[in-house]
């Protein structure tokens, strides 16, 4: 009987630690997603995003839609963005369809079916995104 009473606090501590670890691991991606724009502002500027995007656009011809993974781009991706929400992305897409997108753009997004999508769409300074938070002409943060 005395052994069971002494073991109870240890069991409670172990169970509490397991629950806390589970909550941390499950909630961290959601917190990262919810704070994506704020955390991105801390690590990268709109000018850096736009420079990277326009350089990527220059590598591809018109009338295409390409999707990339981080491993495909390798070092040709802003390293500052890699840790923003690694379990949810980023996903990278290049849009250059002259008939539907008059100005080419690059979209970087994070998300899931449950959370939706959030990220950046960038192009030259005359690129306009219909919705989103404009960081500077041609650079937008969006949430769908």
N, C-alpha and C positions, 0 to 999 in steps of 0.2 A: 504494500500500500504506500509506504514512504517513497519507494522508488518511482511509482507512477506520479506522485505529487511533485517530485523533483524534476521529472522528465517533462512535465507539462509546459513549463516556460520555454524549454528548448524547442519543443515541437511548435509552439506558437511563434517563436522567433523564426524558425525555418520556414514555416508556412507564410508568415508575413513577408519574409524576404523573397520567397517565390512569387507571391502575388505582386509585390512591388516591381520585381524584375519583369514579370509578364506585362504589367501595365505600362512600364517604361518602353519596352520593346514594341508593344502594339500602338501606343499613342505617339511615339516620336515621329513617325512619318506623317501623321496627321498634323502635328504641330509644325513640322518643317513646311508642309504644303500651305498651311494657313498663314505662315510668315514669309512666304517665298519672296515677295517683292521687297519687303523691308530688309531681309537678309541679303538679297542681291544688291541693294543700294549700298550696303556696307563693303562689298567686295569688288564691284565693277561699276564703271561709269557708262552712261549712254553712248558716249563717243567711242569707247573701247568696243562696245557691242556692235555699233554701226560699222566701225572699221573692219572688224572680223567678218560681219555679214556681207559687206560689199566685196571684200576680198574673196569670200566663198562664191558669191554670185558671179564674179569675174571668171571663175574656173569652169563654168558650165554654160552651155549654149541655150538659146531660147526654146520655148515650147516643151518644157520638161517639168516633171514633179518627181523629185528624188527624196528618199528617206535615208537617213544615216543613223548608225549607232555610234556611241562614243569610241568603240574600238576601231571602227572604220575610219573615223577622222583622226584618231591618234592624238598627236600634239597640235593638230589644226583645230583646236576647240579651246575656248577660254577656260583655262584651268581653274579660275576662281569659281566657276559655276558647278564644278563636279560634285562638291559636297553639299549643295543646297538641299536636296531631297533625293539621295541616291537610290532609295528603294522605289521611287516613283518616276524615274527618268534620269536624265533628260532624253527626249526624242527630238531629232533634228530633221527638218524638212526644208527643201528648196523649192520655191514656186516661181516658174518663169513661163507662164502661159500668156502669150500676148493677147489672145482673144478674150480671156476672162480676167486676167490680172495685168492691167496696163503697166504697172510697175512691178518688177520682180521683188521677191522678199524671201527672207529666211525666218523660219519659225522654230523656236526652241520651247518645248513644253514638258511639263511634268503632270502626272495625273493617273487616275484610275477610273474604272466604271462607277465606283462608289463616290469618289471625291469630285469628279469632273476633271477639268484641265485648266492649267494656268501656266503662263510663260510669257515669252517675248516674241514679237514679230517686228522685223527690222528690214529696212531697205534703204534706198537713197533718200536724201532729204525731202524729195517730193512724194515719197510713199506715204499714203494715208490709209490708216486702218479705221473702219467704220465705228468701232467701239474700242474701249480700252483706255488706259491711263497713259497719256503721252509723256515720255521722259524728255524727249526733244524731237524736233521734226524728223520723221522717219523711224523713230524707235518707240514702241508701245509695249506696255505690260497689259495682258488680257487675262480674264478669268471666265470660263464657260461652265 
